């Protein structure tokens, strides 16, 4: 027997009965305290009342949904309606335009380019004539102002039908059902009737399973189906909106988030409890990544990549600094839930519907770091950043206590920069440090008194494969000029060398720093370097030997 709390006016007790001759899940609802009252006596929770007030002309549609389940006396479905409506704030279909720095709209079709490299060349050509370009939100169609009662009622009815009728879903609690089966959307895609489509399309799955109670096996069957017709295409990195079902079925390709959404549609339609986890920025290559996870019978999760790799087969290709799980319900511990309305937040951290699950993936450390730079006015938080695609980018926040900042759950073997976020810019708050495999903080403060000579044999480039980005060692191109920077509150140029047939030698470089070797004219996607155990490492990967430590007290000797 599971006692499931409801809102303040009542609660219900849910009994689960297993009987082969009966439905696997039978609900007996006991209304306590208000047994003799009509449905109209049950007031919605406060968060639902807030949404009803914001809904304006669409309030009637939301109330029609609530009243429908009051009239049918399906209390558990009424509670499900409250879950969806109460968490609608911020949910909606986002439409973006590509604009230049003056706000002028730029026409850009990702499929007009043969491949991703040619797309990037086209992007560079546009920036040559228009200046910096980027995506800007044009329209946000909020669900509370546009969703129909018919759509909501059908979504709830079909979700419950799948929960009751599919053996692999019988272990789910009501809370798990609400988060991993019930939601009608995954991200900011257009609303479409994906649930009804996939219930019909995948009606054969149940009869295909060896163990009909295993959600992981069910997920594998569905993912094999998706893999048979859908593929990853990096051109969709620059697609202006999240794809809906109709576009996914038509184009049959997309970026990693499209693939996770497609898996969520197909699997949640069958009450297979799945979710999407993501890292806002890789710590040791460019870009970010999203993937799926399925909830097992024992409430653990197994990751997979929708449309590419099944549970048990999928491996993430990089070490992780931070991982979040997308949810439909608001998360009180999220930065967006704690921050003031007027506070500008970095990308990916401005969502109330994410929760930190880094600890489920990698060993983590909690750190209190001294902030060596002054705090900007009206700044409540410090941020922790990783170096990604030529920039320091925020992946989490920390509370400021005097001259220190507290950060929680940081992945190890990663270089970090504490920072402030002011006027939508990253401002260094302290020196860069490396959090070692053992959880030791190694501060990287350039030492100009102990200079070193660096002999480098290669650099790195970003490559895209297997639904995300990687780094690849690449030889120097003869005749090209390469610039070595080191970090000291900003990138400082140490020197330039033109590549010939041998290695590049940079003399008189400050020791104990983070370095960055960039090809002149590149997109600056090369990885940062650090010295570890007498080796050069690009973002943690050892790629070259041969540097020398120069003793400043003797210009003719070297420490090897």
Beta strands, then each sheet from edge to edge (+ up, - down):
strand 1: 2-4
strand 2: 12-14
strand 3: 92-100
strand 4: 133-142
strand 5: 231-232
strand 6: 253-254
strand 7: 274-279
strand 8: 289-295
strand 9: 301-304
strand 10: 324-326
strand 11: 354-356
strand 12: 364-370
strand 13: 381-388
strand 14: 391-401
strand 15: 404-411
strand 16: 414-422
strand 17: 425-435
strand 18: 441-443
strand 19: 447-456
strand 20: 459-465
strand 21: 468-474
strand 22: 481-487
strand 23: 491-498
strand 24: 504-511
strand 25: 515-519
strand 26: 528-532
strand 27: 535-538
strand 28: 541-544
strand 29: 548-550
strand 30: 558-559
sheet 1: 1+ 2-
sheet 2: 3+ 4-
sheet 3: 5+ 6+
sheet 4: 9+ 8- 7+ 10- 11+
sheet 5: 12+ 15- 14+ 13- 16+ 17- 18+
sheet 6: 24+ 19- 29+ 30-
sheet 7: 20+ 21-
sheet 8: 23+ 22- 25+ 26- 27+ 28-
end
